[in-house]
Amino acid sequence: MIRYCAAPECGKTLPADLPWNARYCSSACKSRAARLRAVAGAPDTATGHPGTPDTAKDAFERLRRGLPLSQWKPSPNIDPAGVPDIPEFLRRK
């Protein structure tokens, strides 16, 4: 899984040798993100609370914030025979 730096306007990939819970590619990005959160009046965390920009590239972070994962829409010309059935445990109730 490719992870990206959570600092605004960075978008670099995180090196593989960083811990699993690392959010920033460098201490400079971490400091810049903390300064921007302080100016915005957000809490001093990078967990997607109000005040952090919506630039999350990680799917879990996007889901946590309630953002759509993609802008993909199904084609109106799709062949229904080629679409697999959705398992019962994935169906919405």
C-alpha positions as CSV (number, residue, x, y, z in Angstrom):
1,M,0.0,0.0,0.0
2,I,1.4,3.4,-1.0
3,R,1.1,6.0,1.8
4,Y,1.3,9.7,1.2
5,C,2.4,12.6,3.4
6,A,-0.5,14.2,5.2
7,A,1.0,17.7,5.1
8,P,-0.9,20.2,2.9
9,E,0.5,20.6,-0.6
10,C,3.2,17.9,-0.1
11,G,1.8,14.7,-1.5
12,K,5.1,12.8,-1.4
13,T,5.1,9.1,-0.8
14,L,6.2,8.0,2.7
15,P,9.4,6.0,2.8
16,A,8.9,2.3,3.5
17,D,11.1,2.4,6.6
18,L,8.8,4.7,8.5
19,P,6.5,3.2,11.1
20,W,3.0,2.1,10.1
21,N,1.4,5.1,11.9
22,A,3.7,7.8,10.4
23,R,1.8,10.6,8.7
24,Y,4.5,12.9,7.4
25,C,7.5,12.4,5.2
26,S,9.8,14.8,7.2
27,S,9.8,16.9,10.3
28,A,9.5,20.0,8.2
29,C,6.2,18.7,6.8
30,K,5.0,17.8,10.3
31,S,5.9,21.3,11.6
32,R,4.2,23.0,8.6
33,A,1.0,21.0,9.1
34,A,1.0,21.9,12.8
35,R,1.4,25.6,12.1
36,L,-1.4,25.6,9.5
37,R,-3.7,23.8,12.0
38,A,-2.9,26.3,14.7
39,V,-3.7,29.2,12.4
40,A,-6.9,27.5,11.3
41,G,-7.9,27.0,15.0
42,A,-8.1,23.2,14.6
43,P,-7.0,20.8,17.4
44,D,-3.3,19.8,17.3
45,T,-3.9,16.5,15.7
46,A,-3.8,15.3,12.1
47,T,-6.8,13.1,12.3
48,G,-9.1,14.9,9.9
49,H,-10.8,17.1,12.4
50,P,-12.3,20.4,11.2
51,G,-9.7,22.8,9.9
52,T,-7.6,20.3,8.0
53,P,-7.7,20.5,4.2
54,D,-9.4,17.9,2.2
55,T,-6.3,16.6,0.4
56,A,-6.3,13.1,1.8
57,K,-5.1,10.6,-0.7
58,D,-5.4,7.6,1.7
59,A,-8.8,5.8,1.2
60,F,-9.2,5.2,5.0
61,E,-8.7,8.9,5.7
62,R,-11.2,9.9,3.0
63,L,-13.8,7.5,4.5
64,R,-13.1,8.9,8.0
65,R,-13.8,12.4,6.7
66,G,-16.9,11.3,4.8
67,L,-15.5,12.1,1.4
68,P,-16.2,10.1,-1.7
69,L,-13.5,7.6,-2.7
70,S,-13.7,8.5,-6.4
71,Q,-15.8,10.3,-9.0
72,W,-16.3,7.0,-11.0
73,K,-19.8,6.4,-12.3
74,P,-21.0,3.2,-14.0
75,S,-21.4,3.3,-17.7
76,P,-25.0,3.3,-19.0
77,N,-23.9,0.9,-21.7
78,I,-22.6,-1.8,-19.4
79,D,-23.6,-5.5,-20.1
80,P,-25.4,-6.8,-17.0
81,A,-24.3,-10.3,-17.7
82,G,-20.6,-9.3,-17.1
83,V,-21.3,-7.7,-13.7
84,P,-20.6,-10.1,-10.7
85,D,-23.2,-10.5,-8.0
86,I,-22.6,-8.6,-4.7
87,P,-22.2,-11.0,-1.8
88,E,-25.0,-10.9,0.7
89,F,-22.7,-9.6,3.5
90,L,-21.8,-6.5,1.4
91,R,-25.4,-5.6,0.6
92,R,-26.9,-2.6,2.3
93,K,-29.9,-3.2,4.4
